[in-house]
Structures are given as C-alpha cells and as structure tokens.
Amino acid sequence: MKKRLLGGTAIVGVSGLIAGMAGAAEAPTWKLTGNANFQFYWVDQDAAALTTKSTWNGTSEAAVTWAHAEEMTGWAGAATDDGQDHDWYFGVDEAELQLNVSGTADNGLNYGFKIEINANTTDGSVADEVRLQFSGGWGTLQMGDEDGAEDIMNYGGENLMGATGGFDGDQDDYLVRAGGFSTTDGDTGEIHWNPTGPGAYVYWGSDGVNVAAPTYPTIAGDTSDKTKVSYFSPRFSGFQVGASITPTPNNGDDFKEDGSWENHIGLGANYDNSFGDLRIRASVVYSTASSNDTWIEDVSAFSVGGIVGWGPFSLGANYTDNAESGQPKKWDWDTSTYVGSGIETSYWNVAAGFETGPMYFSAGYFASTLEHDIPGWDDSTYEHIALTADYTVAPGLGVYAEINMISDELLGGSRLYSTDETWFSLANDTTSLVVGANISF
C-alpha cells in the first residue's frame, strides 16, 4: 500500500498544545471511506511440487556458533511435502473501512482521529490503524497505532508501482520460499523452511537463524502500526523532518510487555518540490531500537531514496542497508563471549511509472541480498521484476493486471546433498499473473 506524506508542518510546548485544544468552534465532522477488491491469481513456480526425502548428513564448525544455531557445512533433517496444490485461484486481498473525524478549534488547532477497520475475514485484527492527530502552524502530532516516520517519509520505486503493488504487493500470498522443504529433527543443525513464513533457517535445537534474503522493501525495525507518538514538521521550501518513538513492539492490552526489542526511534527527512512540470522528491530515514536479548543485535538501519517526475513520467529508486539489525550474535566458545552476527541484509529497487488519461502503467525491479560467513556456502539472493497496468473504469471503480517474475536463491541456489547422492535445489523461480477489480468510496 502506498504511503502519502503529511502536508503538515515543530512541536511547541505541551502547554501550548493543551491551550490549542480548548474551545472548538464547531462540532467535529466525520467521513467514512472504504474499499474492497477481488483478484484472480495464476502462479507457476518451481517449488510448487515438493518431494519427501529422508535425511541429510552434515558436520559442524564448533569453534564459533550462532546463539542457538550452529554453523554447518552439511545438513540433517527430514523434508515434508508442503507445496502449492493449485496453479490458479481467487482471492480477496483487501477489504476495509476507514473512519476519519476532524474538527477545528477557535484558535485554528486542527484535531481528529482515524480508525481503519479490517473487513476481510482472513485478517487477524479488527482495527488496523487507530490514532489521534493534532496539527497547526507548528506541525503535525500523531498518537496511536500508525506507521512511523521511518516508513511514511521514505521514497523509492515502491511508491510508483500500481496494481497490487508490484514487488511491494501480494507475493507473500503465494510465494514458496527457496528450499522447498521443512525439517523435523531438532537435535542437529538444519535448514528449516516454512511456506507461509519468512523463509529458510539454519537450526540448532528449537531456535533458528533466518538465512533467506528479504522479499519486501521494508527497512529493519519498521514498527508498522505499533502504538507510537510521531511528529512531522511543517514543510519549508520543500524540506520536512519527522520522528517517531515506539516504546514496545506491542499494541492494545499487551503494550506493557517489551517483547524482543524496546525504545524504537524512527527518524526521517525528505524534500518534495515542483518546478513547472518537474517534481523532485528525495528522502533519508533511519531506524534504531534496542534488543532485549543479549544474543540479538540491536537495530540500526538506514534508507535513501528519491523520485523524479516530469509530466506523466516518473522514475524512482531506493537503497536500504539493514546491516546486522536484529540478527543473532555468535558465541565464541574460546573466549566465552558474544561476537558479531556475520549476517547482513540489504536491498535496492528502481521503478518507472507513466500515466495517461484513465490508465497507469509501471515497471519495477527489486533485488535483495543476505550476506553471511557460513563456511563453504554462497549468499542468499532475491530478485523481483514486476509489470503493472491500472484502468479507472468509473469514479470508485478500477481494474488492474500485474505480472511478476521472481528468482529466489537460498545459500547459492543448489547446494544441499542427501545420503542418496541427490542435489536438492535451493532455488525457486516464480511467474505470476494477478488480475483484479477494486471498488472504493
């Protein structure tokens, strides 16, 4: 889903904010909006049909290990058949209602709240975003369950993708991650794969290390809709800054629990200005949080991006370096201390868009890498090419189509060797077609 920047404008003191809330000129007004879609999927991927195998042998490198995940030059475990059963199907990916309430006080303070309600039966929660907002000449203050500055203020090729979102779209609904198997032996080092989860793992005991490359343009530590406070400055000559603080990764009644991290701070600065038919947008954002586990790295990631538009044409790009954010550290048995993780992730993307009348076309490319120091194994990579077309049939009614071509390679793509002398592919090439219709009001 594309994020739009607030057009708002530095917070003053708390006393000034309280004074600004007094004396509403009129009762707040409300507006209800919503949308729902229906989609047809056709998916062809190498990992659609998986084969059950028995065991694989491996040896460990015992001098330095990840916490709860030992480095292996080979692998052990049992695979299960758990792939894609049907090459075409229907789906409802998006169905939601949004209530916006707004008012203006006598002194010009704007105030309101937003509630985004999930109407899809597959959604895990009823309310997706719930937040209060205050704004004025001093800027915009948001409090509640809403995306943070590290997300809202960032630009990249993902902002130009149409249809379901291209490489920032619905691939998690159907993509089988490279590896195409899951393991059941919890006593030796393993790769563990989950077809609906984040990918493959190096396993030791009951905990694991993700060794699959990222599939989405999401900065490490992105707090999504976790409960937070955010401030966005006014825009001066095209420039704007913002900051968010999120104490814990929990919402609702669980907000008092710290979880795996705490005290996340998202910072952002961007530029948005037009010169005739030329529009220039640029951004830099930073994400940081403290880990509550001594064997997990803190979050420290940055992202830079931009979009240049000329009339109906737009070109956008983004580079994000997550470094070792959130990765498990290694335990050095010789010194009995935790050392660096040895796992780093990064990604970049580029996209172009063209709008003519009721039609919009886009093309984009996304590439990510997980670098590691597992002896004898290559890095994991993920590449995604997307082509989209949107057509506005009537006000509130749109149809769209999208083609995705994905290459997913885990630890080099084909390195797993079994006791029956069979090479197992750790690569999955996927082609998908998505055609859909969306109605909004």
LINRASUL-V869020 format. One record per backbone hydrogen bond with DSSP energy under -0.5 kcal/mol. NH is the residue of the N-H (numbers start at 1). CO is the residue of the C=O. E is the energy in kcal/mol with one decimal. If there is no record, write none. Layout:
NH:CO:E, NH:CO:E
//
This chain:
9:136:-0.6, 17:13:-1.7, 18:14:-2.5, 19:15:-2.3, 20:16:-1.9, 21:17:-1.0, 21:18:-0.7, 22:19:-1.1, 25:104:-1.4, 26:104:-0.8, 29:102:-2.9, 31:100:-2.4, 33:31:-0.5, 33:98:-2.8, 35:96:-2.3, 36:439:-1.9, 37:94:-1.9, 38:437:-1.9, 39:91:-3.0, 40:435:-3.4, 41:89:-3.1, 42:433:-2.3, 43:87:-2.9, 44:431:-2.9, 46:429:-1.8, 48:45:-1.7, 49:46:-0.6, 50:48:-0.6, 61:71:-1.7, 62:60:-0.8, 65:331:-2.1, 66:69:-1.7, 67:329:-2.5, 69:66:-2.0, 73:59:-2.9, 74:59:-0.7, 75:57:-1.1, 76:189:-1.4, 79:53:-0.9, 82:80:-0.9, 84:48:-0.6, 89:41:-2.1, 91:39:-2.3, 93:91:-0.6, 96:35:-2.4, 97:117:-2.5, 98:33:-3.5, 99:115:-2.8, 100:31:-2.6, 100:98:-0.5, 101:113:-2.7, 102:29:-2.7, 103:111:-2.7, 105:109:-2.8, 106:23:-3.6, 108:105:-1.9, 110:135:-2.6, 111:103:-2.5, 112:133:-1.7, 113:101:-1.7, 114:131:-2.3, 115:99:-2.3, 116:129:-2.9, 117:97:-3.8, 117:115:-0.6, 118:116:-0.5, 118:126:-3.9, 119:95:-3.2, 120:95:-1.1, 123:120:-1.4, 128:116:-3.0, 128:126:-0.6, 129:116:-0.8, 130:145:-0.9, 131:114:-1.9, 132:143:-3.1, 133:112:-2.7, 134:141:-2.6, 135:110:-2.4, 136:139:-2.1, 139:136:-1.5, 140:232:-2.6, 141:134:-3.4, 142:230:-2.7, 143:132:-2.2, 144:228:-2.7, 145:130:-3.6, 146:144:-1.1, 146:226:-0.9, 151:148:-1.6, 152:148:-2.7, 153:149:-1.7, 154:151:-1.1, 159:156:-1.6, 160:157:-1.7, 161:157:-0.6, 161:158:-0.7, 165:162:-2.2, 168:165:-2.4, 169:166:-1.5, 173:170:-2.4, 174:171:-1.2, 175:171:-2.8, 177:175:-0.6, 180:177:-1.5, 186:184:-0.8, 190:203:-1.1, 192:190:-0.5, 192:201:-1.6, 194:199:-0.6, 197:194:-1.2, 201:192:-1.2, 202:209:-2.5, 203:190:-4.0, 203:201:-0.6, 204:68:-0.7, 204:207:-1.8, 207:204:-1.1, 209:202:-2.0, 211:200:-2.2, 212:200:-0.5, 218:216:-2.1, 222:219:-1.8, 226:223:-2.4, 227:250:-0.5, 228:144:-2.4, 229:245:-1.7, 230:142:-2.7, 231:243:-2.8, 232:140:-2.5, 233:241:-2.8, 234:9:-5.2, 236:234:-0.7, 236:239:-2.4, 237:235:-0.6, 239:236:-2.7, 240:270:-2.2, 242:268:-2.4, 243:231:-2.2, 244:266:-2.4, 245:229:-2.2, 246:264:-2.7, 249:258:-1.0, 249:261:-0.6, 254:251:-1.8, 255:252:-1.5, 257:254:-1.8, 261:258:-0.7, 262:290:-2.3, 263:247:-2.4, 264:246:-2.6, 265:288:-2.9, 266:244:-2.2, 267:286:-2.6, 268:242:-2.3, 269:284:-2.0, 270:240:-2.6, 271:282:-2.7, 272:238:-2.2, 273:280:-2.1, 275:278:-3.8, 278:275:-1.7, 279:277:-0.5, 279:309:-2.7, 280:273:-2.8, 281:307:-2.6, 282:271:-2.0, 283:305:-2.6, 284:269:-2.2, 285:303:-2.5, 286:267:-2.6, 287:301:-2.8, 288:265:-2.0, 289:299:-1.5, 290:262:-2.3, 292:260:-2.5, 293:260:-0.5, 296:293:-1.8, 297:327:-3.1, 299:289:-2.1, 301:287:-2.4, 302:321:-1.7, 303:285:-2.2, 304:319:-2.6, 305:283:-2.1, 306:317:-2.3, 307:281:-2.5, 308:315:-2.9, 309:279:-3.0, 310:313:-2.8, 311:277:-2.0, 313:310:-2.1, 314:353:-2.1, 315:308:-2.6, 316:351:-2.9, 317:306:-2.2, 318:349:-2.0, 319:304:-2.8, 320:347:-2.8, 321:302:-2.3, 322:320:-0.6, 322:345:-1.7, 323:345:-0.8, 325:322:-2.2, 326:297:-0.7, 326:298:-0.6, 327:324:-2.3, 329:295:-3.4, 330:339:-1.4, 330:340:-0.5, 331:65:-5.0, 332:330:-0.6, 332:337:-3.0, 333:63:-1.7, 333:331:-0.8, 336:332:-2.1, 337:332:-1.0, 339:330:-2.8, 344:371:-2.4, 345:323:-1.7, 346:369:-1.7, 347:320:-2.2, 348:367:-2.3, 349:318:-2.2, 350:365:-2.2, 351:316:-2.5, 352:363:-2.6, 353:314:-2.4, 354:361:-2.7, 355:312:-1.7, 356:359:-2.6, 359:356:-2.3, 360:390:-2.2, 361:354:-2.9, 362:388:-1.9, 363:352:-2.2, 364:386:-2.5, 365:350:-2.9, 366:384:-2.3, 367:348:-2.5, 368:382:-2.6, 369:346:-2.4, 370:380:-2.7, 371:344:-3.0, 371:369:-0.6, 377:374:-1.7, 378:411:-0.8, 380:370:-2.0, 381:409:-2.4, 382:368:-1.9, 383:407:-2.6, 384:366:-2.6, 385:405:-2.7, 386:364:-2.4, 387:403:-2.4, 388:362:-2.7, 389:401:-2.3, 390:360:-2.7, 391:399:-2.8, 392:358:-2.6, 393:391:-0.9, 393:397:-1.4, 394:397:-1.5, 397:394:-2.7, 398:438:-2.5, 399:391:-2.4, 400:436:-2.3, 401:389:-2.3, 402:434:-2.1, 403:387:-2.7, 404:432:-2.5, 405:385:-2.7, 406:430:-3.2, 407:383:-2.6, 408:428:-2.0, 409:381:-2.8, 409:407:-0.5, 410:426:-3.2, 411:409:-0.6, 412:379:-1.0, 413:410:-2.0, 416:424:-1.1, 418:422:-1.6, 419:55:-1.4, 421:418:-1.6, 424:416:-3.0, 426:413:-3.1, 428:408:-2.6, 430:406:-2.8, 431:44:-2.9, 432:404:-2.3, 433:42:-2.6, 434:402:-2.7, 435:40:-2.3, 436:400:-2.5, 437:38:-2.1, 438:398:-2.9, 439:36:-2.5, 440:396:-2.5, 441:34:-2.2
//
